[in-house]
């Protein structure tokens, strides 16, 4: 299939369409500091903007999550305080219908290296409803990050809405061949993600993918980059 072409496919075969829960999504190895950031992200539904704002407000003085003047100790204390607080998801914006567009992207520096995942949920008219991101692992490959991005986007889409159809826009042919073409995963250790993705898609009556070329704009790319920045945090 050429870049930019769309493919409509049947639902994947799964033994049972388990319900999607609010339990934390799995992650690869992260430093304790990056793990704390991921926990805060999970509390707000992986809304990168909401998490960053909450962390910045919790850091004393004028520092913040990515401010070089913020020490690891200051950041850790702020994150521990937030982890023990009652942060909640921002209200989900109202979509125009039950059709959605989901952009996903993964990023790994060094492949393997610090990796992040990003996802942007839109309604059928491409109004942005959610901008999601998270660290994947301190030494994870790009393909793993792509799987995590798709799982992240689908999980949050099903948590927030009742989608009847979704167009997943993705540039990873590795994930496409596994998820939609039925190939066995070629990336070691991604079975947890690919199985969860299959279950999520089984809960959406109509789903299709659009393969993005490298030159196609992808709003999830910047979120994946921020996730990789977080994954690079030291101890």
C-alpha positions in Angstrom: 0.0 0.0 0.0 1.3 3.4 -0.9 1.8 6.1 1.7 -1.4 8.1 2.3 -3.7 5.3 1.1 -6.4 4.2 3.4 -7.3 0.6 4.3 -10.6 -0.5 5.8 -10.2 -3.8 7.6 -12.3 -6.2 9.7 -12.0 -6.3 13.5 -9.1 -8.4 14.8 -9.9 -11.8 16.1 -9.7 -12.0 19.9 -11.1 -14.6 22.2 -13.1 -12.1 24.2 -13.5 -8.3 24.0 -12.4 -7.5 27.6 -13.4 -4.2 28.9 -11.0 -1.3 28.9 -10.1 -0.1 32.4 -8.6 2.9 34.0 -5.6 0.8 35.3 -2.2 2.3 34.5 -0.8 1.4 31.1 2.3 -0.8 31.2 5.7 0.9 30.5 9.2 -0.2 29.8 12.1 0.5 32.3 12.1 4.1 33.5 14.2 5.9 36.2 12.3 6.6 39.4 12.0 10.2 38.5 10.6 9.5 35.0 8.3 6.9 36.7 6.9 9.6 39.0 6.2 11.8 36.0 4.4 8.9 34.2 2.3 8.4 37.3 1.2 12.0 37.3 0.4 11.7 33.6 -1.7 8.7 34.3 -3.7 10.6 36.9 -4.8 13.2 34.3 -5.4 10.7 31.5 -2.0 11.3 29.9 -3.0 14.9 29.0 0.5 16.2 28.5 -0.5 19.9 28.9 -2.5 19.3 32.1 0.3 17.3 33.6 3.0 19.8 32.7 1.0 22.7 34.1 0.3 20.8 37.4 4.0 19.9 37.8 5.1 23.4 37.0 2.7 24.8 39.6 4.0 22.3 42.2 7.6 23.2 41.8 8.7 25.9 44.2 9.8 29.3 42.8 9.8 29.8 39.1 11.0 26.3 38.1 9.2 23.6 36.2 9.4 20.2 34.6 11.9 21.2 31.9 13.5 24.2 33.6 17.2 23.5 33.9 17.2 25.6 37.1 14.9 23.0 38.8 16.9 20.4 40.7 16.1 16.7 40.7 15.3 17.0 44.4 12.8 19.9 43.9 11.2 18.0 41.0 10.9 14.8 42.9 9.3 16.5 45.9 6.8 18.2 43.6 6.0 14.9 41.8 5.6 13.0 45.1 3.2 15.6 46.3 1.1 15.4 43.2 1.1 11.6 43.2 -0.5 11.7 46.6 -3.0 14.3 45.7 -6.3 13.9 43.9 -5.5 15.0 40.4 -8.3 14.2 37.9 -8.7 14.1 34.2 -9.7 17.3 32.5 -13.3 17.3 31.2 -13.6 15.5 27.9 -14.7 17.9 25.1 -17.9 17.0 23.3 -17.3 15.4 19.9 -19.4 16.1 16.8 -20.5 12.4 16.6 -19.3 8.9 17.2 -16.6 8.9 14.5 -13.0 9.8 15.5 -9.5 10.4 14.0 -6.5 9.2 16.0 -3.0 10.3 15.2 -0.2 8.3 16.9 3.5 8.4 16.9 6.5 7.0 18.8 10.0 8.4 19.2 13.3 6.8 20.3 16.6 8.6 20.6 19.3 6.1 19.7 16.8 3.3 18.8 17.1 1.9 21.5 17.3 4.9 23.8 15.0 7.2 25.7 11.6 6.8 24.0 8.2 8.5 24.2 4.7 8.0 22.8 2.2 10.6 21.6 -1.4 10.5 20.5 -3.9 13.1 19.4 -7.7 12.3 19.5 -9.9 14.3 17.1 -13.6 14.1 16.2 -14.7 13.4 12.6 -14.4 17.1 11.7 -10.8 17.0 13.1 -11.4 19.2 16.1 -8.7 18.3 18.7 -10.2 16.6 21.7 -7.1 15.3 23.6 -3.3 15.7 23.3 -1.7 12.7 25.0 1.9 11.7 25.7 4.0 9.6 28.0 7.5 8.2 28.5 8.0 4.7 27.2 11.3 3.6 28.5 14.9 4.7 29.1 16.2 2.3 26.5 13.4 1.3 24.2 13.2 1.0 20.4 11.1 3.1 18.1 8.8 0.2 17.2 8.0 -0.4 20.8 7.2 3.3 21.2 4.9 3.1 18.2 3.0 0.2 19.8 2.7 2.2 23.1 1.4 5.2 21.2 -1.4 3.2 19.6 -2.3 1.6 22.8 -2.3 4.9 24.6 -4.6 6.6 22.0 -7.1 3.7 21.8 -7.2 3.2 25.6 -8.0 6.9 26.2 -10.4 7.1 23.3 -12.5 4.2 24.8 -12.2 5.6 28.3 -13.5 9.0 27.3 -16.0 8.2 24.5 -18.1 5.5 22.8 -16.5 5.4 19.4 -18.3 3.6 16.5 -15.6 4.2 14.0 -12.0 5.5 14.1 -9.4 6.3 11.5 -6.0 5.6 12.9 -3.3 7.7 11.2 0.1 6.1 11.7 3.5 5.9 10.0 4.8 2.6 11.4 4.4 -0.2 8.8 5.7 -2.6 11.5 2.6 -1.9 13.6 0.3 -1.9 10.7 1.5 -5.3 9.5 1.0 -6.7 13.0 -2.3 -5.1 14.0 -4.1 -5.0 10.7 -2.4 -7.5 8.4 -2.2 -10.2 11.1 1.5 -10.7 11.0 3.3 -12.0 14.2 5.1 -9.2 16.1 8.7 -8.8 15.0 9.7 -6.5 17.9 10.7 -8.6 21.0 8.5 -7.9 24.0 5.6 -6.0 22.4 3.1 -8.8 22.8 1.5 -7.1 25.8 0.9 -4.0 23.8 -0.3 -5.7 20.6 -2.7 -7.9 22.5 -4.1 -4.9 24.3 -4.5 -3.1 21.0 -6.4 -6.0 19.5 -8.8 -6.0 22.5 -9.3 -2.2 22.2 -10.0 -2.4 18.5 -12.5 -5.2 19.0 -14.6 -2.7 21.0 -14.8 -0.3 18.0 -17.2 -1.6 15.4 -15.5 0.1 12.5 -11.8 0.9 12.3 -9.3 1.7 9.6 -5.8 3.0 9.2 -4.2 5.6 7.1 -0.5 5.1 6.5 1.3 8.4 6.9 4.4 9.2 4.8 7.4 10.7 6.5 6.5 14.1 4.9 2.9 14.0 6.2 2.2 16.2 9.2 1.5 14.3 12.4 0.4 16.3 15.5 1.4 13.4 17.8 5.1 13.7 16.9 5.8 16.6 19.2 4.1 14.8 22.1 6.2 11.7 21.5 9.3 13.9 21.6 8.3 15.3 25.0 7.7 11.8 26.2 11.2 10.9 25.1 12.6 13.9 27.0 10.9 12.6 30.1 12.2 9.1 29.6 15.7 10.6 29.5 15.4 11.9 33.1 18.1 10.5 35.4 17.6 8.9 38.7 
